Amino acid sequence: MRILVVDDNPVVRAGLMSILEAGGVEVVGEAVDGTQAVELARRLRPDIVLLDVRMPGVDGVAAAGPLSVLSKVLMLSYDTDADVIGQAVRNGASGYLVHGTFEADELVAAVHDTVAGRSSPLSPSASRAVVEALRREPAPLQAAARDDPGLSPREAQVMDLIAQGRSNGEIAGALVVSEYTVKNHVNRIFAKLQVRTRGAAIARWLGTAR
């Protein structure tokens, strides 16, 4: 697995790289802002980008859009602002972790799960921020987002579990089906919702996508 680490703080970058490399993840590059991150991602083609939010120039939220076209994006920040988290997800981020809420092994596991498409990692504070953002959305927008997206009853059930942050394995256990069956459902859901990541699917399903 190849990862690009993006953070303007050299101490944070060094710490993250040490954790990831100790966990068997290959760090192929590091960037200090969104512009450099996009340039490196185009050249290095990492499997995932670990992306900070607050950076000079092009910040992480803005960079999440072009980066999500090139690879999976996992936000990693101290910022718990609901609007920031919601916009990052809308821009294509697959997950959002808040510093201080996870251990080193949990970060490595989140990276693996994101690349494999097994889950959309959200720290507890990030989950609360997403709920807060949803509560502030106008009711008509939420209703429109859920109006006949073309999902079958079973696909809707799977999507509800994805929105709870469940992995494919957990969904398979809850529905008493194989993980292969769940993966097929997820692929069809993504096609119908016209999204590429679990984070974007959650945003669209819950009504945060505009």
N, C-alpha and C positions, 0 to 999 in steps of 0.2 A: 504494500500500500504506500502511495506517494502523497505527501501532504505539503501544502504551502502555508506558512505561518505569517500572518499579517497583524502587526501591532507597532505603534510608533514608539513604544517604550522598550529600549534594548534589554532591560533587566527582565521584563515580562517575557519577551521573545526567547531569551536564553533559557528561562525556566521552563517554558512550554516545550521548547525543542528538546531539553534534557528529559522531560517526562515522556514525551512521545517516542524518542529514540530508545529509551529504556524499555518501553512497551512494544518494541519491535516495529515501529512505524518509521518509514524513511522520510526524513525532512529534505525535500528537494530544493527549497528556496525560502527566503524570508523577505518581507516587504514592509515598508514604513507607512504607506498610505494606499488609498484605493487605486490611484493611477498606476503606481508601480505594481500593485497586485495584479491588475488586469493584464499588464504587459508581460509579467512573468508567467501568469497562468496560460496565456496564449502560446508562449514559447515552451514551457515545461510540461503542460498538460497534466497537472496533478489530479489524483482521484478526488481530493477534497481540499477545500481552503478553510483554514481556521481564521476567522475574521473578526477583528476588533470593530467597535462602533465609532468611538470618538477619536478621530485622527485629523491632522491638518490637511488642507486641500480637499480631495474627494474622500468623504468618510465611508465607513463600512456599509451603512444603509444604502447609499447611492451605488456603491460598488457591487452590492449583492446581486443586482440585476444582471449586468454583463458577466459577472463571474459564474452565476448559476447556469448560464448557457454553456460554460466550459467545463464545469465540474460541480460536485456537491459543495454546498456552503454551510458551515456551522458557525454561527455567531458566538463570540466569547467576549463578554464585556462586564463592567461593573454597572452599566446603565440598566435600570429597571423601569424606565418610562414606558407606559403602555403604548403610546403612539409610536415610539421608536421601535418597539418589538413588533407591533402590528405591521408597520411599514416594511420592516426587514423580511417578515414572512411573506407579505404580498410581493416583495421584490424577488422572491425565489429562495430565501434561506430555508434549509431543511430542518433547522433546529436553533435553539437559543439557550446558551448556558451562561449563568451569572457567576463571576469569580467569588470564591468563598463558599460555594454551595455544593462542591463536589471534591472527591479525593482523586489522586493521580490515576488510580486504576479505573475509576468511573469515567474520567475524561477519555482514556484510551478505549474503553468499551463503547462510549458514545460515538467516537470517531469510526470505529468498526461498524457499529449499527447503522450509522448514517450512510456510509459508503454502500453497505449491503442492502439498504432500503428497508431494514427491519423495523425502524422506529424513527420518530422525529423528536429528539431529545429536547426537553424543556425543563429548566430548573423550576422549583416550586414558585419562586417569585415571578418568573417569566409566565408561568401558567396563570397566576393570579392577574398579571397585567393583561394577558390576552382576554380573560373573562371581563376585566374592567373595560377594555376597549369595545368588546361586543355589547356590553350594557349601554354604552354611549351611542351606539349606532342607531340611526332612525329605524323604526320598525318596518317601514315599507322596503328598505334596502335588504333587511334580513329575509323578509318574505320572498322578495324577488330572487335572492340568491338560492333559495330552497325550492322555488317553483319549478317542478318538473325538469330536473337536470337529466332525466333519462335513465336514472339508476333503477334497477330492479329492487324489489323488497329486500332480497338477500344482500345486494350490493350496498343498499342504504344502511343495512345493519352493520356490514363490515366498515363502512365509512364512519358510522357513529363510534365504533370502537377505535378506529384510527384517530379520530378527533380526541379520544381520551388518552392518546399517547401509547396505545397498546402496540406491541410488536406483532409481526406475522405469526410467530409461535404462540403468543398469548391469545391472539384472535382465534387461531385454530383450536386451541384448547377450550375456549369459551363456546365456540360453535360446534365443537365435536366434529371437525373435518380435518383433512390433511393440510399441512402448511403449503403444499403445492397448489391445492384448491384455493387457498387464501391468496396466494401470489397471483393466480389467474384473475381472481376477483379484483385485486388491486390494479392490475394492468388495465382491465376494462374500465374501472372507475377513473383512472388517470386519463384515459382516452376520452371518456364522456365529459369529464370536467375540463378537459383541455389544459392539463397541468403536467409538470414533469417531476415534481417532488411531493413528498408527503406533507411538508409544511404548506405548500401552495394549495394542495387539496384541502387541508384543514381550513385554511383561510377562506377558500371559496365556499366550502360546505357550511361553515359557521356564519358566513355573511360578512366577512371583513374584506373580501375582494371587491374592488370597484371596477 
